Amino acid sequence: MSWITKLKTRWGLDSIWQVIIVLVVFACTGFTVLFIKEPLLDWIRGDAEQQWWMSVLYFVLILPVYNVLLLGFGFLFGQFNFFWKYEKKTLERLRKVFKRG
C-alpha cells in the first residue's frame, strides 16, 4: 500500500485527489505562516533587538493564526469539513494536555 493510500485511509477521505488537496492546504498554510513570520516579529519587536521572549510570544501567537489560516485555506479548496474535524481533534488533544497538568 502506498503512503498516499495510507493517508487516505487514516484521514477517512474518499479519493486520492482529496488527499492531494489536503496536502496542498497544509503546504499553503505552512508557506503563509513562513511569509508572515518576519513582519509579525518586526511588529512585536518594534525598534528593540531580538529577545528570547519575542520568539516565545511569536509561537504563542502563531498557533491560533495557523489554525485560522488552515480553516481558511480548507474553505477555499473545498475541504472545510475535513479541516474543521481536524481542528476539533487538535483542540481536544490540547485540552487533555492542559487538563492533566
KOLGU-4560 file (N, C-alpha, C; in nm, 3 decimals, padded with zeros to 5 digits):
<recs>
<n_xx: 00.084 n_yy: -00.117 n_zz: 00.000 ca_xx: 00.000 ca_yy: 00.000 ca_zz: 00.000 c_xx: 00.090 c_yy: 00.125 c_zz: 00.000 mol: A seq: 1 type: MET>
<n_xx: 00.058 n_yy: 00.221 n_zz: -00.085 ca_xx: 00.140 ca_yy: 00.342 ca_zz: -00.095 c_xx: 00.111 c_yy: 00.437 c_zz: 00.021 mol: A seq: 2 type: SER>
<n_xx: 00.200 n_yy: 00.532 n_zz: 00.043 ca_xx: 00.184 ca_yy: 00.627 ca_zz: 00.152 c_xx: 00.060 c_yy: 00.713 c_zz: 00.134 mol: A seq: 3 type: TRP>
<n_xx: 00.027 n_yy: 00.744 n_zz: 00.010 ca_xx: -00.090 ca_yy: 00.828 ca_zz: -00.015 c_xx: -00.219 c_yy: 00.751 c_zz: 00.014 mol: A seq: 4 type: ILE>
<n_xx: -00.217 n_yy: 00.623 n_zz: -00.013 ca_xx: -00.333 ca_yy: 00.538 ca_zz: 00.019 c_xx: -00.346 c_yy: 00.524 c_zz: 00.170 mol: A seq: 5 type: THR>
<n_xx: -00.233 n_yy: 00.515 n_zz: 00.240 ca_xx: -00.236 ca_yy: 00.509 ca_zz: 00.386 c_xx: -00.295 c_yy: 00.636 c_zz: 00.446 mol: A seq: 6 type: LYS>
<n_xx: -00.257 n_yy: 00.752 n_zz: 00.387 ca_xx: -00.315 ca_yy: 00.878 ca_zz: 00.434 c_xx: -00.465 c_yy: 00.883 c_zz: 00.408 mol: A seq: 7 type: LEU>
<n_xx: -00.506 n_yy: 00.836 n_zz: 00.291 ca_xx: -00.649 ca_yy: 00.832 ca_zz: 00.256 c_xx: -00.726 c_yy: 00.752 c_zz: 00.360 mol: A seq: 8 type: LYS>
<n_xx: -00.673 n_yy: 00.636 n_zz: 00.398 ca_xx: -00.738 ca_yy: 00.551 ca_zz: 00.496 c_xx: -00.735 c_yy: 00.615 c_zz: 00.634 mol: A seq: 9 type: THR>
<n_xx: -00.620 n_yy: 00.665 n_zz: 00.674 ca_xx: -00.605 ca_yy: 00.725 ca_zz: 00.807 c_xx: -00.696 c_yy: 00.845 c_zz: 00.827 mol: A seq: 10 type: ARG>
<n_xx: -00.706 n_yy: 00.929 n_zz: 00.725 ca_xx: -00.786 ca_yy: 01.051 ca_zz: 00.735 c_xx: -00.932 c_yy: 01.028 c_zz: 00.699 mol: A seq: 11 type: TRP>
<n_xx: -00.966 n_yy: 00.910 n_zz: 00.650 ca_xx: -01.105 ca_yy: 00.881 ca_zz: 00.614 c_xx: -01.153 c_yy: 00.960 c_zz: 00.494 mol: A seq: 12 type: GLY>
<n_xx: -01.066 n_yy: 00.979 n_zz: 00.397 ca_xx: -01.101 ca_yy: 01.054 ca_zz: 00.277 c_xx: -01.153 c_yy: 00.962 c_zz: 00.168 mol: A seq: 13 type: LEU>
<n_xx: -01.222 n_yy: 01.020 n_zz: 00.070 ca_xx: -01.288 ca_yy: 00.941 ca_zz: -00.033 c_xx: -01.200 c_yy: 00.908 c_zz: -00.152 mol: A seq: 14 type: ASP>
<n_xx: -01.102 n_yy: 00.995 n_zz: -00.181 ca_xx: -01.023 ca_yy: 00.972 ca_zz: -00.303 c_xx: -00.879 c_yy: 01.019 c_zz: -00.284 mol: A seq: 15 type: SER>
<n_xx: -00.796 n_yy: 00.976 n_zz: -00.376 ca_xx: -00.656 ca_yy: 01.019 ca_zz: -00.377 c_xx: -00.648 c_yy: 01.169 c_zz: -00.402 mol: A seq: 16 type: ILE>
<n_xx: -00.737 n_yy: 01.221 n_zz: -00.488 ca_xx: -00.736 ca_yy: 01.364 ca_zz: -00.516 c_xx: -00.766 c_yy: 01.445 c_zz: -00.392 mol: A seq: 17 type: TRP>
<n_xx: -00.854 n_yy: 01.394 n_zz: -00.309 ca_xx: -00.886 ca_yy: 01.465 ca_zz: -00.185 c_xx: -00.763 c_yy: 01.468 c_zz: -00.094 mol: A seq: 18 type: GLN>
<n_xx: -00.686 n_yy: 01.361 n_zz: -00.090 ca_xx: -00.561 ca_yy: 01.358 ca_zz: -00.011 c_xx: -00.465 c_yy: 01.464 c_zz: -00.064 mol: A seq: 19 type: VAL>
<n_xx: -00.453 n_yy: 01.472 n_zz: -00.195 ca_xx: -00.363 ca_yy: 01.571 ca_zz: -00.256 c_xx: -00.407 c_yy: 01.713 c_zz: -00.221 mol: A seq: 20 type: ILE>
<n_xx: -00.537 n_yy: 01.738 n_zz: -00.226 ca_xx: -00.589 ca_yy: 01.871 ca_zz: -00.192 c_xx: -00.559 c_yy: 01.903 c_zz: -00.046 mol: A seq: 21 type: ILE>
<n_xx: -00.577 n_yy: 01.807 n_zz: 00.043 ca_xx: -00.548 ca_yy: 01.829 ca_zz: 00.185 c_xx: -00.400 c_yy: 01.860 c_zz: 00.204 mol: A seq: 22 type: VAL>
<n_xx: -00.314 n_yy: 01.788 n_zz: 00.136 ca_xx: -00.170 ca_yy: 01.815 ca_zz: 00.145 c_xx: -00.136 c_yy: 01.954 c_zz: 00.091 mol: A seq: 23 type: LEU>
<n_xx: -00.203 n_yy: 01.996 n_zz: -00.016 ca_xx: -00.181 ca_yy: 02.130 ca_zz: -00.071 c_xx: -00.225 c_yy: 02.236 c_zz: 00.030 mol: A seq: 24 type: VAL>
<n_xx: -00.337 n_yy: 02.212 n_zz: 00.098 ca_xx: -00.384 ca_yy: 02.307 ca_zz: 00.200 c_xx: -00.282 c_yy: 02.319 c_zz: 00.313 mol: A seq: 25 type: VAL>
<n_xx: -00.229 n_yy: 02.205 n_zz: 00.360 ca_xx: -00.124 ca_yy: 02.212 ca_zz: 00.463 c_xx: -00.002 c_yy: 02.289 c_zz: 00.413 mol: A seq: 26 type: PHE>
<n_xx: 00.036 n_yy: 02.267 n_zz: 00.288 ca_xx: 00.151 ca_yy: 02.337 ca_zz: 00.231 c_xx: 00.125 c_yy: 02.487 c_zz: 00.221 mol: A seq: 27 type: ALA>
<n_xx: 00.009 n_yy: 02.526 n_zz: 00.173 ca_xx: -00.024 ca_yy: 02.668 ca_zz: 00.160 c_xx: -00.026 c_yy: 02.737 c_zz: 00.296 mol: A seq: 28 type: CYS>
<n_xx: -00.081 n_yy: 02.668 n_zz: 00.395 ca_xx: -00.084 ca_yy: 02.725 ca_zz: 00.530 c_xx: 00.057 c_yy: 02.742 c_zz: 00.585 mol: A seq: 29 type: THR>
<n_xx: 00.141 n_yy: 02.641 n_zz: 00.567 ca_xx: 00.278 ca_yy: 02.650 ca_zz: 00.614 c_xx: 00.356 c_yy: 02.762 c_zz: 00.548 mol: A seq: 30 type: GLY>
<n_xx: 00.341 n_yy: 02.776 n_zz: 00.416 ca_xx: 00.411 ca_yy: 02.883 ca_zz: 00.345 c_xx: 00.360 c_yy: 03.020 c_zz: 00.388 mol: A seq: 31 type: PHE>
<n_xx: 00.231 n_yy: 03.032 n_zz: 00.412 ca_xx: 00.176 ca_yy: 03.160 ca_zz: 00.456 c_xx: 00.232 c_yy: 03.199 c_zz: 00.592 mol: A seq: 32 type: THR>
<n_xx: 00.239 n_yy: 03.103 n_zz: 00.683 ca_xx: 00.298 ca_yy: 03.130 ca_zz: 00.815 c_xx: 00.444 c_yy: 03.170 c_zz: 00.800 mol: A seq: 33 type: VAL>
<n_xx: 00.515 n_yy: 03.104 n_zz: 00.710 ca_xx: 00.655 ca_yy: 03.138 ca_zz: 00.685 c_xx: 00.668 c_yy: 03.282 c_zz: 00.636 mol: A seq: 34 type: LEU>
<n_xx: 00.579 n_yy: 03.325 n_zz: 00.547 ca_xx: 00.588 ca_yy: 03.460 ca_zz: 00.492 c_xx: 00.544 c_yy: 03.568 c_zz: 00.591 mol: A seq: 35 type: PHE>
<n_xx: 00.457 n_yy: 03.535 n_zz: 00.686 ca_xx: 00.415 ca_yy: 03.639 ca_zz: 00.782 c_xx: 00.502 c_yy: 03.644 c_zz: 00.906 mol: A seq: 36 type: ILE>
<n_xx: 00.598 n_yy: 03.551 n_zz: 00.918 ca_xx: 00.681 ca_yy: 03.546 ca_zz: 01.039 c_xx: 00.760 c_yy: 03.675 c_zz: 01.059 mol: A seq: 37 type: LYS>
<n_xx: 00.836 n_yy: 03.717 n_zz: 00.961 ca_xx: 00.920 ca_yy: 03.837 ca_zz: 00.978 c_xx: 00.838 c_yy: 03.963 c_zz: 01.002 mol: A seq: 38 type: GLU>
<n_xx: 00.732 n_yy: 03.990 n_zz: 00.923 ca_xx: 00.652 ca_yy: 04.109 ca_zz: 00.955 c_xx: 00.590 c_yy: 04.104 c_zz: 01.095 mol: A seq: 39 type: PRO>
<n_xx: 00.547 n_yy: 03.985 n_zz: 01.138 ca_xx: 00.490 ca_yy: 03.972 ca_zz: 01.271 c_xx: 00.595 c_yy: 03.996 c_zz: 01.379 mol: A seq: 40 type: LEU>
<n_xx: 00.714 n_yy: 03.939 n_zz: 01.361 ca_xx: 00.822 ca_yy: 03.963 ca_zz: 01.458 c_xx: 00.865 c_yy: 04.109 c_zz: 01.459 mol: A seq: 41 type: LEU>
<n_xx: 00.870 n_yy: 04.173 n_zz: 01.342 ca_xx: 00.904 ca_yy: 04.316 ca_zz: 01.336 c_xx: 00.800 c_yy: 04.399 c_zz: 01.410 mol: A seq: 42 type: ASP>
<n_xx: 00.674 n_yy: 04.362 n_zz: 01.397 ca_xx: 00.567 ca_yy: 04.435 ca_zz: 01.465 c_xx: 00.578 c_yy: 04.418 c_zz: 01.617 mol: A seq: 43 type: TRP>
<n_xx: 00.608 n_yy: 04.295 n_zz: 01.661 ca_xx: 00.622 ca_yy: 04.268 ca_zz: 01.804 c_xx: 00.744 c_yy: 04.341 c_zz: 01.861 mol: A seq: 44 type: ILE>
<n_xx: 00.853 n_yy: 04.333 n_zz: 01.789 ca_xx: 00.981 ca_yy: 04.382 ca_zz: 01.838 c_xx: 00.991 c_yy: 04.534 c_zz: 01.830 mol: A seq: 45 type: ARG>
<n_xx: 00.931 n_yy: 04.595 n_zz: 01.730 ca_xx: 00.946 ca_yy: 04.739 ca_zz: 01.713 c_xx: 01.089 c_yy: 04.774 c_zz: 01.680 mol: A seq: 46 type: GLY>
<n_xx: 01.147 n_yy: 04.869 n_zz: 01.755 ca_xx: 01.285 ca_yy: 04.910 ca_zz: 01.732 c_xx: 01.384 c_yy: 04.833 c_zz: 01.819 mol: A seq: 47 type: ASP>
<n_xx: 01.334 n_yy: 04.752 n_zz: 01.910 ca_xx: 01.422 ca_yy: 04.678 ca_zz: 02.001 c_xx: 01.490 c_yy: 04.563 c_zz: 01.927 mol: A seq: 48 type: ALA>
<n_xx: 01.599 n_yy: 04.514 n_zz: 01.986 ca_xx: 01.665 ca_yy: 04.400 ca_zz: 01.925 c_xx: 01.594 c_yy: 04.271 c_zz: 01.968 mol: A seq: 49 type: GLU>
<n_xx: 01.624 n_yy: 04.163 n_zz: 01.900 ca_xx: 01.560 ca_yy: 04.035 ca_zz: 01.925 c_xx: 01.586 c_yy: 03.986 c_zz: 02.067 mol: A seq: 50 type: GLN>
<n_xx: 01.482 n_yy: 03.953 n_zz: 02.137 ca_xx: 01.491 ca_yy: 03.897 ca_zz: 02.272 c_xx: 01.433 c_yy: 03.757 c_zz: 02.270 mol: A seq: 51 type: GLN>
<n_xx: 01.469 n_yy: 03.672 n_zz: 02.365 ca_xx: 01.418 ca_yy: 03.534 ca_zz: 02.368 c_xx: 01.267 c_yy: 03.530 c_zz: 02.387 mol: A seq: 52 type: TRP>
<n_xx: 01.212 n_yy: 03.623 n_zz: 02.464 ca_xx: 01.068 ca_yy: 03.622 ca_zz: 02.491 c_xx: 00.987 c_yy: 03.657 c_zz: 02.366 mol: A seq: 53 type: TRP>
<n_xx: 01.050 n_yy: 03.726 n_zz: 02.271 ca_xx: 00.979 ca_yy: 03.757 ca_zz: 02.146 c_xx: 00.952 c_yy: 03.631 c_zz: 02.065 mol: A seq: 54 type: MET>
<n_xx: 01.047 n_yy: 03.540 n_zz: 02.068 ca_xx: 01.027 ca_yy: 03.412 ca_zz: 02.000 c_xx: 00.916 c_yy: 03.332 c_zz: 02.067 mol: A seq: 55 type: SER>
<n_xx: 00.915 n_yy: 03.334 n_zz: 02.200 ca_xx: 00.810 ca_yy: 03.264 ca_zz: 02.273 c_xx: 00.674 c_yy: 03.325 c_zz: 02.240 mol: A seq: 56 type: VAL>
<n_xx: 00.667 n_yy: 03.457 n_zz: 02.240 ca_xx: 00.543 ca_yy: 03.527 ca_zz: 02.207 c_xx: 00.498 c_yy: 03.495 c_zz: 02.064 mol: A seq: 57 type: LEU>
<n_xx: 00.593 n_yy: 03.487 n_zz: 01.972 ca_xx: 00.561 ca_yy: 03.451 ca_zz: 01.834 c_xx: 00.494 c_yy: 03.313 c_zz: 01.828 mol: A seq: 58 type: TYR>
<n_xx: 00.550 n_yy: 03.214 n_zz: 01.897 ca_xx: 00.493 ca_yy: 03.080 ca_zz: 01.894 c_xx: 00.354 c_yy: 03.076 c_zz: 01.959 mol: A seq: 59 type: PHE>
<n_xx: 00.334 n_yy: 03.156 n_zz: 02.062 ca_xx: 00.203 ca_yy: 03.163 ca_zz: 02.125 c_xx: 00.102 c_yy: 03.226 c_zz: 02.030 mol: A seq: 60 type: VAL>
<n_xx: 00.143 n_yy: 03.330 n_zz: 01.959 ca_xx: 00.053 ca_yy: 03.399 ca_zz: 01.866 c_xx: 00.028 c_yy: 03.320 c_zz: 01.738 mol: A seq: 61 type: LEU>
<n_xx: 00.128 n_yy: 03.246 n_zz: 01.692 ca_xx: 00.117 ca_yy: 03.182 ca_zz: 01.562 c_xx: 00.024 c_yy: 03.061 c_zz: 01.565 mol: A seq: 62 type: ILE>
<n_xx: 00.007 n_yy: 02.997 n_zz: 01.679 ca_xx: -00.080 ca_yy: 02.880 ca_zz: 01.687 c_xx: -00.224 c_yy: 02.912 c_zz: 01.646 mol: A seq: 63 type: LEU>
<n_xx: -00.288 n_yy: 03.014 n_zz: 01.704 ca_xx: -00.425 ca_yy: 03.045 ca_zz: 01.658 c_xx: -00.428 c_yy: 03.098 c_zz: 01.515 mol: A seq: 64 type: PRO>
<n_xx: -00.324 n_yy: 03.172 n_zz: 01.475 ca_xx: -00.318 ca_yy: 03.222 ca_zz: 01.338 c_xx: -00.309 c_yy: 03.106 c_zz: 01.240 mol: A seq: 65 type: VAL>
<n_xx: -00.226 n_yy: 03.008 n_zz: 01.272 ca_xx: -00.212 ca_yy: 02.889 ca_zz: 01.186 c_xx: -00.346 c_yy: 02.817 c_zz: 01.173 mol: A seq: 66 type: TYR>
<n_xx: -00.416 n_yy: 02.800 n_zz: 01.285 ca_xx: -00.544 ca_yy: 02.730 ca_zz: 01.282 c_xx: -00.648 c_yy: 02.803 c_zz: 01.199 mol: A seq: 67 type: ASN>
<n_xx: -00.653 n_yy: 02.935 n_zz: 01.210 ca_xx: -00.747 ca_yy: 03.013 ca_zz: 01.130 c_xx: -00.710 c_yy: 03.005 c_zz: 00.981 mol: A seq: 68 type: VAL>
<n_xx: -00.581 n_yy: 03.016 n_zz: 00.951 ca_xx: -00.537 ca_yy: 03.002 ca_zz: 00.812 c_xx: -00.569 c_yy: 02.864 c_zz: 00.756 mol: A seq: 69 type: LEU>
<n_xx: -00.552 n_yy: 02.761 n_zz: 00.836 ca_xx: -00.582 ca_yy: 02.625 ca_zz: 00.792 c_xx: -00.729 c_yy: 02.612 c_zz: 00.756 mol: A seq: 70 type: LEU>
<n_xx: -00.816 n_yy: 02.667 n_zz: 00.839 ca_xx: -00.959 ca_yy: 02.664 ca_zz: 00.808 c_xx: -00.991 c_yy: 02.748 c_zz: 00.685 mol: A seq: 71 type: LEU>
<n_xx: -00.924 n_yy: 02.862 n_zz: 00.671 ca_xx: -00.947 ca_yy: 02.948 ca_zz: 00.554 c_xx: -00.905 c_yy: 02.881 c_zz: 00.425 mol: A seq: 72 type: GLY>
<n_xx: -00.785 n_yy: 02.825 n_zz: 00.423 ca_xx: -00.741 ca_yy: 02.756 ca_zz: 00.302 c_xx: -00.825 c_yy: 02.630 c_zz: 00.278 mol: A seq: 73 type: PHE>
<n_xx: -00.865 n_yy: 02.564 n_zz: 00.385 ca_xx: -00.953 ca_yy: 02.448 ca_zz: 00.370 c_xx: -01.084 c_yy: 02.487 c_zz: 00.304 mol: A seq: 74 type: GLY>
<n_xx: -01.138 n_yy: 02.602 n_zz: 00.344 ca_xx: -01.261 ca_yy: 02.652 ca_zz: 00.282 c_xx: -01.239 c_yy: 02.684 c_zz: 00.134 mol: A seq: 75 type: PHE>
<n_xx: -01.128 n_yy: 02.754 n_zz: 00.105 ca_xx: -01.100 ca_yy: 02.792 ca_zz: -00.034 c_xx: -01.082 c_yy: 02.671 c_zz: -00.126 mol: A seq: 76 type: LEU>
<n_xx: -01.027 n_yy: 02.563 n_zz: -00.072 ca_xx: -01.004 ca_yy: 02.443 ca_zz: -00.152 c_xx: -01.117 c_yy: 02.341 c_zz: -00.139 mol: A seq: 77 type: PHE>
<n_xx: -01.226 n_yy: 02.379 n_zz: -00.073 ca_xx: -01.342 ca_yy: 02.292 ca_zz: -00.063 c_xx: -01.328 c_yy: 02.177 c_zz: 00.035 mol: A seq: 78 type: GLY>
<n_xx: -01.241 n_yy: 02.191 n_zz: 00.133 ca_xx: -01.218 ca_yy: 02.085 ca_zz: 00.231 c_xx: -01.243 c_yy: 02.134 c_zz: 00.374 mol: A seq: 79 type: GLN>
<n_xx: -01.334 n_yy: 02.228 n_zz: 00.389 ca_xx: -01.359 ca_yy: 02.288 ca_zz: 00.520 c_xx: -01.401 c_yy: 02.183 c_zz: 00.623 mol: A seq: 80 type: PHE>
<n_xx: -01.491 n_yy: 02.092 n_zz: 00.584 ca_xx: -01.540 ca_yy: 01.992 ca_zz: 00.680 c_xx: -01.426 c_yy: 01.906 c_zz: 00.734 mol: A seq: 81 type: ASN>
<n_xx: -01.335 n_yy: 01.864 n_zz: 00.647 ca_xx: -01.220 ca_yy: 01.784 ca_zz: 00.692 c_xx: -01.137 c_yy: 01.863 c_zz: 00.793 mol: A seq: 82 type: PHE>
<n_xx: -01.107 n_yy: 01.988 n_zz: 00.761 ca_xx: -01.022 ca_yy: 02.067 ca_zz: 00.850 c_xx: -01.093 c_yy: 02.110 c_zz: 00.977 mol: A seq: 83 type: PHE>
<n_xx: -01.225 n_yy: 02.126 n_zz: 00.971 ca_xx: -01.299 ca_yy: 02.156 ca_zz: 01.092 c_xx: -01.291 c_yy: 02.039 c_zz: 01.188 mol: A seq: 84 type: TRP>
<n_xx: -01.307 n_yy: 01.916 n_zz: 01.138 ca_xx: -01.292 ca_yy: 01.796 ca_zz: 01.221 c_xx: -01.149 c_yy: 01.785 c_zz: 01.274 mol: A seq: 85 type: LYS>
<n_xx: -01.052 n_yy: 01.816 n_zz: 01.188 ca_xx: -00.910 ca_yy: 01.812 ca_zz: 01.227 c_xx: -00.883 c_yy: 01.910 c_zz: 01.340 mol: A seq: 86 type: TYR>
<n_xx: -00.938 n_yy: 02.031 n_zz: 01.329 ca_xx: -00.918 ca_yy: 02.134 ca_zz: 01.433 c_xx: -00.982 c_yy: 02.091 c_zz: 01.565 mol: A seq: 87 type: GLU>
<n_xx: -01.101 n_yy: 02.034 n_zz: 01.558 ca_xx: -01.168 ca_yy: 01.991 ca_zz: 01.681 c_xx: -01.087 c_yy: 01.882 c_zz: 01.750 mol: A seq: 88 type: LYS>
<n_xx: -01.029 n_yy: 01.789 n_zz: 01.671 ca_xx: -00.945 ca_yy: 01.684 ca_zz: 01.730 c_xx: -00.820 c_yy: 01.744 c_zz: 01.794 mol: A seq: 89 type: LYS>
<n_xx: -00.759 n_yy: 01.839 n_zz: 01.725 ca_xx: -00.638 ca_yy: 01.903 ca_zz: 01.775 c_xx: -00.667 c_yy: 01.979 c_zz: 01.905 mol: A seq: 90 type: THR>
<n_xx: -00.774 n_yy: 02.054 n_zz: 01.908 ca_xx: -00.810 ca_yy: 02.129 ca_zz: 02.028 c_xx: -00.845 c_yy: 02.037 c_zz: 02.144 mol: A seq: 91 type: LEU>
<n_xx: -00.908 n_yy: 01.925 n_zz: 02.115 ca_xx: -00.938 ca_yy: 01.827 ca_zz: 02.219 c_xx: -00.809 c_yy: 01.770 c_zz: 02.278 mol: A seq: 92 type: GLU>
<n_xx: -00.711 n_yy: 01.741 n_zz: 02.194 ca_xx: -00.582 ca_yy: 01.691 ca_zz: 02.243 c_xx: -00.513 c_yy: 01.795 c_zz: 02.331 mol: A seq: 93 type: ARG>
<n_xx: -00.515 n_yy: 01.922 n_zz: 02.287 ca_xx: -00.455 ca_yy: 02.028 ca_zz: 02.368 c_xx: -00.525 c_yy: 02.044 c_zz: 02.502 mol: A seq: 94 type: LEU>
<n_xx: -00.657 n_yy: 02.032 n_zz: 02.500 ca_xx: -00.735 ca_yy: 02.044 ca_zz: 02.624 c_xx: -00.694 c_yy: 01.933 c_zz: 02.721 mol: A seq: 95 type: ARG>
<n_xx: -00.676 n_yy: 01.812 n_zz: 02.670 ca_xx: -00.636 ca_yy: 01.700 ca_zz: 02.756 c_xx: -00.498 c_yy: 01.721 c_zz: 02.814 mol: A seq: 96 type: LYS>
<n_xx: -00.407 n_yy: 01.777 n_zz: 02.734 ca_xx: -00.270 ca_yy: 01.802 ca_zz: 02.782 c_xx: -00.273 c_yy: 01.904 c_zz: 02.897 mol: A seq: 97 type: VAL>
<n_xx: -00.348 n_yy: 02.012 n_zz: 02.880 ca_xx: -00.351 ca_yy: 02.116 ca_zz: 02.982 c_xx: -00.435 c_yy: 02.074 c_zz: 03.103 mol: A seq: 98 type: PHE>
<n_xx: -00.531 n_yy: 01.987 n_zz: 03.082 ca_xx: -00.613 ca_yy: 01.939 ca_zz: 03.193 c_xx: -00.533 c_yy: 01.849 c_zz: 03.286 mol: A seq: 99 type: LYS>
<n_xx: -00.440 n_yy: 01.771 n_zz: 03.226 ca_xx: -00.354 ca_yy: 01.682 ca_zz: 03.305 c_xx: -00.263 c_yy: 01.760 c_zz: 03.398 mol: A seq: 100 type: ARG>
<n_xx: -00.212 n_yy: 01.873 n_zz: 03.348 ca_xx: -00.109 ca_yy: 01.947 ca_zz: 03.420 c_xx: -00.154 c_yy: 02.025 c_zz: 03.535 mol: A seq: 101 type: GLY>
</recs>
